Each structure stands twice: as C-alpha cells, then as structure tokens.
Amino acid sequence: MDFPGHRSDDFGGLFLTYTVYRLQYPAEFAEASKRLNIVYGGVNTVVLLTSSLTMALAVHAVQAGQRGTARSCLGGDGGAGDRLFGDQGL
C-alpha cells in the first residue's frame, strides 16, 4: 500500500515551501504571528484531531461489522466538518 508514502511526499513539499518562505520573509511572518488567535486556532486543532479520530474509528467499526457504530462515528465526523466550515464562513 503506497498511501502513507504519498502523504509524506505531499506534506514534505508543504513544509519545505513554508520553510523557504519563512526564511525569505521573516518580518512578514513576525507581523502575521501577532494577528493569530491562539484560542481559535487551538479549538480548530482539537476539532481536526477529533475528526481524524472519529474517521479512524468509523473505518475500524466497518471492518468489525459494526454498522451502527460506524454511522455514529461518521455523524460525529460530519459534525466536526460542519463546525470547521461554519467557523470559516463557508
């Protein structure tokens, strides 16, 4: 299965791009960091981690033949997605 390697390539490129820009524009990054909302970012991080957990639990439930549990987990995942999109005004 090639999926994990593929993901690390994608994220490796993103992190490399971030690092290059951060090194080229340190003043702009410093100014932008003053505008960050730590609470908002923290809540969104918890929602994303919860969404990942509920999706992994749903996959496990499907593999174990537990359709009801899978539906509940997917419902929780959908709720997390609604929360993220609602916060961003989409």
Secondary structure by P-SEA (a helix, b strand, c coil): caaaaaaaaaaaaaaaaaaaaaaacaaaaaaaaaaccaaaaaaaaaaaaaaaaaaaaaaaaaaacaaaaaaaaaaaaaaaaaaaaaaacc
